[in-house]
Amino acid sequence: MWGIVNEKVSVASKYGATSLTMIDVTPLSEHFLQDFRDRMTSLNIANYHCISQDITQIKLAEIGEPYDVVQCAGVLYHHPHPLQILVALRQITREHLIFTSAITQEVIENEWGRYEIPASGVMFIPALDDAERAILTAYWRPYINSNQLIGITEKAVFDMDNFAACWWLPTASALESMCKVAGFKVLDKGLTWDNNALTLLLGV
Ligand SMILES: C[S@@+](CC[C@H](N)C(=O)[O-])C[C@H]1O[C@@H](n2cnc3c(N)ncnc32)[C@H](O)[C@@H]1O
């Protein structure tokens, strides 16, 4: 929903979804959820539900049946337990999950030095030292403009319910393996955002 105009609920509606649900940990009272509702109203979409919850805490009994299609972007790296995000998404997906996450390059080299991680690696952001953070900050700065990648472009306090910070950045290869381990089949995939994000079409 980042920026609201890029939300996918109206896209699903346009292409024939008969019921629609938006899930985000943000409290329903927050202004950007009101912006989302205003956008739905402006598009004449009324048959949608909003659930304000940590996705890893969703119980299937609460939503009834799994959803035919689930789309999730930009969440995995914000959670201290990224595999639990995939386990939760597997639980609520009946057919397809369209899944996007930021990833890390395996080699990042700039005026601050060289950062390297093997294809099998997942970067644990709380463990970065100042020299590594400087290399990564210089790399990410052009992609995030004035926004912050909390934990990389600035130091973060990593308590376990901090979902604003970035906790992990997998390589493309590690992310794909994580999805497979969580019970998905990779049907298609594509890199976006100058190879800084990977989208996977996953089947259960
Ligand atoms: C970087 S934004 C991505 C927003 C949007 N999905 C997009 O791709 O533009 C991260 C979003 O994930 C939500 N979020 C973070 N942790 C979450 C969690 N544990 N459960 C549900 N939503 C979460 C945040 O509230 C925020 O709206």
Ligand as a Chemical Component Dictionary entry (heavy atoms), coordinates in Angstrom:
data_LIG
# 
_chem_comp.id                   LIG 
_chem_comp.type                 NON-POLYMER 
_chem_comp.pdbx_formal_charge   0 
_chem_comp.three_letter_code    LIG 
# 
loop_
_chem_comp_atom.comp_id 
_chem_comp_atom.atom_id 
_chem_comp_atom.alt_atom_id 
_chem_comp_atom.type_symbol 
_chem_comp_atom.charge 
_chem_comp_atom.model_Cartn_x 
_chem_comp_atom.model_Cartn_y 
_chem_comp_atom.model_Cartn_z 
_chem_comp_atom.pdbx_ordinal 
LIG C1  C1  C 0  7.704 -1.239 2.981  1  
LIG S1  S1  S 1  5.964 -1.194 3.328  2  
LIG C2  C2  C 0  5.365 -2.073 1.908  3  
LIG C3  C3  C 0  3.975 -1.680 1.571  4  
LIG C4  C4  C 0  3.336 -2.302 0.321  5  
LIG N1  N1  N 0  3.041 -3.712 0.541  6  
LIG C5  C5  C 0  4.141 -2.080 -0.919 7  
LIG O1  O1  O 0  4.669 -3.038 -1.491 8  
LIG O2  O2  O -1 4.268 -0.943 -1.359 9  
LIG C6  C6  C 0  5.810 -2.371 4.622  10 
LIG C7  C7  C 0  4.393 -2.579 5.088  11 
LIG O3  O3  O 0  4.333 -3.806 5.806  12 
LIG C8  C8  C 0  3.580 -3.632 6.963  13 
LIG N2  N2  N 0  4.026 -4.639 7.918  14 
LIG C9  C9  C 0  5.249 -4.694 8.521  15 
LIG N3  N3  N 0  5.305 -5.759 9.329  16 
LIG C10 C10 C 0  4.116 -6.408 9.217  17 
LIG C11 C11 C 0  3.576 -7.574 9.829  18 
LIG N4  N4  N 0  4.270 -8.263 10.716 19 
LIG N5  N5  N 0  2.321 -7.953 9.494  20 
LIG C12 C12 C 0  1.603 -7.223 8.597  21 
LIG N6  N6  N 0  2.060 -6.101 8.000  22 
LIG C13 C13 C 0  3.298 -5.689 8.313  23 
LIG C14 C14 C 0  3.868 -2.200 7.377  24 
LIG O4  O4  O 0  2.887 -1.691 8.240  25 
LIG C15 C15 C 0  3.900 -1.493 6.029  26 
LIG O5  O5  O 0  2.626 -1.065 5.626  27 
# 
loop_
_chem_comp_bond.comp_id 
_chem_comp_bond.atom_id_1 
_chem_comp_bond.atom_id_2 
_chem_comp_bond.value_order 
_chem_comp_bond.pdbx_ordinal 
LIG C1  S1  SING 1  
LIG S1  C2  SING 2  
LIG S1  C6  SING 3  
LIG C2  C3  SING 4  
LIG C3  C4  SING 5  
LIG C4  N1  SING 6  
LIG C4  C5  SING 7  
LIG C5  O1  DOUB 8  
LIG C5  O2  SING 9  
LIG C6  C7  SING 10 
LIG C7  O3  SING 11 
LIG C7  C15 SING 12 
LIG O3  C8  SING 13 
LIG C8  N2  SING 14 
LIG C8  C14 SING 15 
LIG N2  C9  SING 16 
LIG N2  C13 SING 17 
LIG C9  N3  DOUB 18 
LIG N3  C10 SING 19 
LIG C10 C11 SING 20 
LIG C10 C13 DOUB 21 
LIG C11 N4  SING 22 
LIG C11 N5  DOUB 23 
LIG N5  C12 SING 24 
LIG C12 N6  DOUB 25 
LIG N6  C13 SING 26 
LIG C14 O4  SING 27 
LIG C14 C15 SING 28 
LIG C15 O5  SING 29 
# 
